Amino acid sequence: MRYRSLIWFVLATHMAVVWDVGISHCREGSPGGSGFAEQTSLRGRLAESNAGSLELPPSLSLDSSTPSTPGEVSVHDGLEDTQKKAKKSLAKAAVLSAILPGAGEWYGEDPGKARTFLIAEAAVWATYTVFLVQGRLLQDDCRLFSIAHAGANSGRGDEDYFRAIEEYRTTEEYNEDVRREARKLYPYDDDAREAYITEHLFGEEDWWEWKGAAAWGEYRSLRGRSREAFHRAAYCTAAALANRLISAVDAVMTVRMFNRGIEEPSSLRLEVEPTIAEPGIRVGICYTY
């Protein structure tokens, strides 16, 4: 101990101590502790101090209570990152994103990706609403058009009736097709055949007849556009489900990376060694992350 104090005394009183502070960013690459470092040196001159003492900056206090290897001492207080965070649940992240895409990413403290999934979700449902409204408006147009140009029953609103108006020019053509289908299905059962005809036949109150091929073609075009709008709305619901699935998987990965950062916290250590080429000591600060 006396020998070490004498060395510090000579260094402090008879020469200028050269500080070569190297801040190294080190990442451990293997269980053995090997890694790489990028070091930026800042050389400064420390003037002669009071005899028998060598003062270090407050943030570089030496921890003598922790055993260290020769030429290396620990640093605490201002240098050591002591903030601890609790691990987050992977299952919770997945459930949150399944309910609302982006919520799991927000839980995993990645607001950038959270906003991306939320914007995508809003866009999907906005598009769904547009197509759904468009389909219903076209459906209403079809109904009004068939009433005006084919004399359809304005009191009917079921899809089967207006589909029949799309496929057959008159009610009589439709009813004849029903009778033909009944004979094919029940060739030897008169009661079943008559029951089928009664169930599917349209009466006089449901009579229609298209005034021309052009009007009939326009009606069929409107019906096709209405169906296409409803199909696109259905695609949007599928896109919303896909967005939830992708967000749930991404949320699990995001939280896993967050937890990995907690398991491998960053640390700082101070390395001190004498210099031979130039009288003084070399001080290195190594940051492991």
C-alpha positions as CSV (number, residue, x, y, z in Angstrom):
1,M,0.0,0.0,0.0
2,R,2.9,2.4,0.8
3,Y,4.6,1.6,-2.4
4,R,1.4,2.4,-4.4
5,S,0.9,5.7,-2.5
6,L,4.5,6.7,-3.3
7,I,4.0,6.1,-7.0
8,W,0.9,8.3,-7.0
9,F,2.8,11.0,-5.0
10,V,5.6,11.1,-7.5
11,L,3.3,11.2,-10.5
12,A,1.2,14.0,-8.9
13,T,4.1,16.3,-7.7
14,H,7.0,15.9,-10.2
15,M,5.3,15.6,-13.6
16,A,2.2,16.5,-15.6
17,V,-0.1,13.5,-15.8
18,V,-1.4,12.8,-19.2
19,W,-4.9,11.6,-19.4
20,D,-5.9,9.7,-22.5
21,V,-9.5,9.0,-22.1
22,G,-10.8,6.5,-24.6
23,I,-14.5,6.0,-24.7
24,S,-15.0,2.5,-26.1
25,H,-18.3,1.1,-27.3
26,C,-18.0,-2.6,-26.8
27,R,-20.5,-5.3,-27.7
28,E,-19.8,-8.8,-26.3
29,G,-19.7,-11.2,-29.2
30,S,-19.3,-14.6,-27.4
31,P,-19.7,-16.2,-24.0
32,G,-16.0,-15.7,-23.5
33,G,-16.4,-12.0,-23.5
34,S,-14.6,-11.2,-26.8
35,G,-16.0,-8.2,-28.7
36,F,-15.2,-5.2,-30.7
37,A,-14.7,-1.5,-29.8
38,E,-14.6,1.8,-31.5
39,Q,-12.5,4.1,-29.5
40,T,-12.3,7.9,-29.6
41,S,-9.4,9.4,-27.7
42,L,-9.5,12.7,-26.0
43,R,-6.0,13.8,-24.8
44,G,-5.7,16.4,-22.1
45,R,-3.2,17.7,-19.7
46,L,-3.7,17.6,-16.0
47,A,-1.6,20.1,-14.1
48,E,0.2,19.3,-10.9
49,S,-2.2,18.8,-8.0
50,N,-1.8,18.9,-4.3
51,A,1.0,16.7,-3.0
52,G,-0.1,13.2,-2.1
53,S,-3.4,13.2,-4.0
54,L,-4.7,12.7,-7.5
55,E,-8.2,14.0,-8.0
56,L,-10.5,12.4,-10.6
57,P,-13.7,14.0,-11.9
58,P,-16.7,13.3,-9.8
59,S,-18.4,11.2,-12.5
60,L,-15.3,8.9,-12.6
61,S,-15.2,7.8,-9.0
62,L,-13.3,4.6,-8.3
63,D,-15.0,1.7,-6.7
64,S,-12.5,0.0,-4.4
65,S,-15.0,-2.3,-2.9
66,T,-15.3,-4.4,-6.0
67,P,-12.5,-6.7,-6.9
68,S,-10.9,-5.9,-10.2
69,T,-8.2,-7.1,-12.5
70,P,-4.8,-5.2,-12.7
71,G,-5.2,-2.1,-14.7
72,E,-9.1,-2.1,-14.4
73,V,-11.3,-0.5,-11.8
74,S,-15.1,-0.2,-11.6
75,V,-17.1,3.0,-12.1
76,H,-20.4,3.7,-10.4
77,D,-22.7,6.6,-9.6
78,G,-22.5,8.8,-12.7
79,L,-21.4,6.1,-15.1
80,E,-23.3,2.9,-14.3
81,D,-26.8,2.6,-15.7
82,T,-28.8,1.4,-12.7
83,Q,-32.3,1.9,-14.1
84,K,-34.2,-1.4,-14.2
85,K,-37.3,-2.2,-16.2
86,A,-39.7,-5.0,-15.8
87,K,-40.1,-7.6,-18.5
88,K,-43.3,-7.4,-20.6
89,S,-45.7,-10.2,-21.5
90,L,-45.6,-11.7,-25.0
91,A,-49.1,-13.0,-24.7
92,K,-50.4,-9.7,-23.6
93,A,-48.8,-8.0,-26.6
94,A,-50.4,-10.5,-29.0
95,V,-53.8,-10.1,-27.4
96,L,-53.6,-6.3,-27.5
97,S,-52.7,-6.3,-31.2
98,A,-55.4,-8.8,-32.0
99,I,-58.0,-6.5,-30.4
100,L,-56.5,-3.3,-31.9
101,P,-53.6,-3.4,-34.4
102,G,-50.7,-1.4,-33.0
103,A,-51.7,-1.6,-29.4
104,G,-49.2,-4.5,-28.8
105,E,-46.4,-2.4,-30.4
106,W,-47.3,0.5,-28.2
107,Y,-47.1,-1.8,-25.2
108,G,-43.7,-2.9,-26.4
109,E,-42.6,0.8,-26.5
110,D,-42.3,1.1,-30.2
111,P,-44.7,4.0,-31.1
112,G,-43.5,4.3,-34.7
113,K,-44.7,0.8,-35.6
114,A,-47.8,1.3,-33.5
115,R,-48.9,4.3,-35.5
116,T,-48.3,2.4,-38.7
117,F,-50.7,-0.4,-37.8
118,L,-53.3,2.0,-36.4
119,I,-53.3,4.1,-39.6
120,A,-53.6,0.9,-41.7
121,E,-56.6,-0.2,-39.5
122,A,-58.3,3.1,-39.9
123,A,-57.8,3.0,-43.7
124,V,-59.2,-0.5,-44.0
125,W,-62.4,0.4,-42.1
126,A,-62.8,3.7,-43.9
127,T,-62.6,1.8,-47.2
128,Y,-65.0,-0.8,-46.0
129,T,-67.6,1.9,-45.1
130,V,-67.2,3.4,-48.5
131,F,-67.9,0.2,-50.4
132,L,-70.7,-0.9,-48.1
133,V,-72.6,2.4,-48.6
134,Q,-71.9,2.3,-52.3
135,G,-73.4,-1.2,-52.5
136,R,-76.5,-0.3,-50.7
137,L,-77.1,2.8,-52.7
138,L,-76.7,0.8,-55.9
139,Q,-79.1,-1.8,-54.5
140,D,-81.7,0.9,-53.9
141,D,-81.1,2.2,-57.5
142,C,-81.8,-1.3,-58.8
143,R,-85.1,-1.5,-56.9
144,L,-86.3,1.9,-58.1
145,F,-85.2,1.2,-61.7
146,S,-87.0,-2.2,-61.8
147,I,-90.2,-0.5,-60.5
148,A,-90.0,2.2,-63.2
149,H,-89.0,0.1,-66.2
150,A,-90.4,-3.3,-65.5
151,G,-93.4,-2.7,-63.2
152,A,-91.9,-4.6,-60.3
153,N,-93.8,-4.9,-57.0
154,S,-92.7,-1.9,-54.9
155,G,-93.7,-3.8,-51.7
156,R,-91.1,-6.5,-52.2
157,G,-87.6,-6.0,-50.8
158,D,-86.2,-9.5,-50.7
159,E,-83.1,-10.4,-52.7
160,D,-84.7,-13.5,-54.4
161,Y,-87.3,-11.4,-56.1
162,F,-84.9,-8.8,-57.6
163,R,-82.5,-11.6,-58.6
164,A,-85.3,-13.2,-60.6
165,I,-86.0,-9.9,-62.2
166,E,-82.4,-9.7,-63.2
167,E,-82.4,-13.2,-64.7
168,Y,-85.8,-13.4,-66.4
169,R,-87.4,-10.9,-68.8
170,T,-91.0,-11.6,-67.5
171,T,-92.7,-13.2,-64.6
172,E,-94.2,-15.8,-66.9
173,E,-90.7,-16.9,-68.1
174,Y,-89.6,-17.3,-64.5
175,N,-92.7,-19.3,-63.5
176,E,-92.4,-21.6,-66.4
177,D,-88.8,-22.3,-65.4
178,V,-90.0,-23.1,-61.9
179,R,-92.6,-25.7,-63.2
180,R,-89.9,-27.3,-65.4
181,E,-87.5,-27.6,-62.4
182,A,-90.3,-29.2,-60.3
183,R,-91.0,-31.8,-63.0
184,K,-87.3,-32.6,-63.1
185,L,-87.0,-32.9,-59.3
186,Y,-90.3,-34.8,-58.6
187,P,-91.2,-36.7,-61.8
188,Y,-93.4,-39.3,-59.9
189,D,-94.5,-37.3,-56.9
190,D,-97.4,-35.0,-57.7
191,D,-97.8,-33.6,-54.2
192,A,-94.1,-32.8,-53.9
193,R,-94.1,-31.2,-57.3
194,E,-97.1,-29.0,-56.6
195,A,-95.6,-28.0,-53.2
196,Y,-92.4,-26.9,-54.9
197,I,-94.3,-24.9,-57.5
198,T,-96.4,-23.2,-54.8
199,E,-93.3,-22.3,-52.8
200,H,-91.4,-20.7,-55.6
201,L,-94.0,-19.4,-58.0
202,F,-94.6,-15.6,-58.2
203,G,-98.3,-14.5,-58.2
204,E,-100.0,-11.7,-60.1
205,E,-99.0,-9.1,-57.5
206,D,-95.4,-9.8,-58.2
207,W,-95.7,-9.5,-62.0
208,W,-93.0,-7.8,-64.0
209,E,-92.1,-7.4,-67.7
210,W,-89.2,-5.5,-69.1
211,K,-90.2,-2.9,-71.7
212,G,-87.0,-3.4,-73.7
213,A,-83.6,-5.1,-73.8
214,A,-81.8,-1.8,-73.1
215,A,-83.6,-1.2,-69.8
216,W,-83.1,-4.9,-68.8
217,G,-79.4,-4.6,-69.6
218,E,-79.1,-1.4,-67.6
219,Y,-80.7,-3.1,-64.6
220,R,-78.4,-6.1,-64.8
221,S,-75.4,-3.7,-65.0
222,L,-76.6,-1.9,-61.8
223,R,-77.0,-5.3,-60.0
224,G,-73.4,-6.3,-61.0
225,R,-72.0,-3.0,-59.7
226,S,-73.8,-3.5,-56.4
227,R,-72.5,-7.0,-56.0
228,E,-69.0,-5.8,-56.8
229,A,-69.2,-3.1,-54.1
230,F,-70.3,-5.7,-51.5
231,H,-67.5,-8.1,-52.5
232,R,-65.0,-5.3,-52.0
233,A,-66.4,-4.5,-48.6
234,A,-65.9,-8.2,-47.7
235,Y,-62.3,-8.0,-48.9
236,C,-61.8,-5.2,-46.5
237,T,-63.0,-7.3,-43.6
238,A,-60.4,-9.9,-44.6
239,A,-57.8,-7.2,-44.8
240,A,-58.7,-6.1,-41.2
241,L,-58.2,-9.7,-40.0
242,A,-54.9,-9.9,-41.8
243,N,-53.8,-6.6,-40.2
244,R,-54.6,-8.0,-36.8
245,L,-52.6,-11.2,-37.4
246,I,-49.6,-9.4,-38.7
247,S,-49.7,-6.9,-35.9
248,A,-50.0,-9.6,-33.3
249,V,-46.9,-11.4,-34.6
250,D,-45.0,-8.1,-34.9
251,A,-46.0,-7.2,-31.3
252,V,-44.5,-10.4,-30.0
253,M,-41.2,-9.8,-31.8
254,T,-41.2,-6.2,-30.5
255,V,-41.7,-7.2,-26.9
256,R,-39.2,-10.0,-27.2
257,M,-36.6,-7.4,-28.4
258,F,-37.6,-5.2,-25.5
259,N,-37.1,-8.0,-23.0
260,R,-33.8,-8.9,-24.5
261,G,-32.5,-5.4,-24.0
262,I,-33.4,-5.7,-20.3
263,E,-31.6,-9.1,-19.9
264,E,-28.4,-7.7,-21.4
265,P,-28.2,-4.2,-19.8
266,S,-25.4,-1.7,-20.7
267,S,-22.5,-1.1,-18.3
268,L,-19.5,1.2,-18.0
269,R,-16.1,0.4,-16.6
270,L,-12.9,2.4,-16.1
271,E,-9.6,1.0,-17.3
272,V,-6.4,2.6,-16.0
273,E,-2.8,1.7,-17.1
274,P,0.6,3.5,-17.1
275,T,2.0,4.8,-20.3
276,I,5.7,4.1,-21.2
277,A,6.3,6.3,-24.3
278,E,5.2,9.4,-22.4
279,P,5.2,9.7,-18.6
280,G,1.7,9.5,-17.3
281,I,-1.3,7.2,-17.1
282,R,-3.9,6.1,-19.6
283,V,-7.5,6.1,-18.6
284,G,-10.1,4.2,-20.7
285,I,-13.9,4.2,-20.4
286,C,-15.5,1.1,-21.9
287,Y,-19.2,0.9,-22.6
288,T,-20.7,-2.5,-23.1
289,Y,-24.2,-2.8,-24.7
